[in-house]
């Protein structure tokens, strides 16, 4: 017997059971429930053909076409599904709206001896839950600081010291600046970024403080959900003020061994913001492999941009954490003590 589950029930079971996404590869590639396995009922072309048939000839004709397309694949669907959980023989299945695709797939698995449950409302209902989650009040604390301060390393150290964190740049596969995509995996679509962010929140105690890095609303091509962004902008900020020379040293260590042409392209992208002379000087320094000068020149722009963004916040929410050393372990300890004092 096929069971139908609410989003909460489905996600609770998904902690221990494999999730099968039977939507087309194109739908899955754009965005999906993190951890779900794609076993598409129709490929992209087949889905388009069935959709066209539905529009032109109605539901019955579309169903017949779908059956003709799917028929030869049925045995393989069962084989793939059984491999996902050979011991318990139980899986979760969803499609876009929790309709015919997931229902028929689950019926097939049930007939073949597996226990299959479907998601009421499908991926669409899941997405509604994702977006609603960002409107819930969170106890956020923001780690601020100019480019090169090592804020991501501070976050990781906070986690090692027992704090809850959300690494937005890690989820977005981007470090935020023009150079932020270098050395990273391809960025997910914003929808998939939101899904990953939602699943991170599911692992946290939202009644306790959660640390995040101060970000622009867009991290590369990924956009922070507006409801969460509004909370971030109102949250208390620990502005870690680190000397420029320490930040230059960190950036050189981070980027000196990166492909030269990628650095040139990233510098060219901010030509208008840097200005003609600074861009020329930075490119000349790159050609000399003088990465410290490149970092120094580009930081002039990024520091002004960051301070402008900081100035748009309520000054009462900003606290200065002065540090003369690039020491994430020590700084994380300072941040925790500061947060305890602020929230006591």
Secondary structure as GFF3:
##gff-version 3
##sequence-region A 1 344
A	DSSP	beta_strand	3	5	.	.	.	ID=ss1
A	DSSP	alpha_helix	7	14	.	.	.	ID=ss2
A	DSSP	beta_strand	18	21	.	.	.	ID=ss3
A	DSSP	alpha_helix	25	30	.	.	.	ID=ss4
A	DSSP	beta_strand	37	38	.	.	.	ID=ss5
A	DSSP	alpha_helix	44	57	.	.	.	ID=ss6
A	DSSP	alpha_helix	59	71	.	.	.	ID=ss7
A	DSSP	alpha_helix	74	84	.	.	.	ID=ss8
A	DSSP	beta_strand	90	94	.	.	.	ID=ss9
A	DSSP	alpha_helix	100	111	.	.	.	ID=ss10
A	DSSP	beta_strand	115	119	.	.	.	ID=ss11
A	DSSP	alpha_helix	122	133	.	.	.	ID=ss12
A	DSSP	beta_strand	140	144	.	.	.	ID=ss13
A	DSSP	alpha_helix	151	160	.	.	.	ID=ss14
A	DSSP	beta_strand	164	166	.	.	.	ID=ss15
A	DSSP	alpha_helix	168	172	.	.	.	ID=ss16
A	DSSP	alpha_helix	190	202	.	.	.	ID=ss17
A	DSSP	beta_strand	210	213	.	.	.	ID=ss18
A	DSSP	beta_strand	218	219	.	.	.	ID=ss19
A	DSSP	beta_strand	222	223	.	.	.	ID=ss20
A	DSSP	alpha_helix	226	234	.	.	.	ID=ss21
A	DSSP	beta_strand	236	242	.	.	.	ID=ss22
A	DSSP	alpha_helix	244	255	.	.	.	ID=ss23
A	DSSP	alpha_helix	260	269	.	.	.	ID=ss24
A	DSSP	alpha_helix	271	274	.	.	.	ID=ss25
A	DSSP	alpha_helix	276	287	.	.	.	ID=ss26
A	DSSP	alpha_helix	291	311	.	.	.	ID=ss27
A	DSSP	three_ten_helix	315	317	.	.	.	ID=ss28
A	DSSP	beta_strand	318	323	.	.	.	ID=ss29
A	DSSP	alpha_helix	328	343	.	.	.	ID=ss30
###
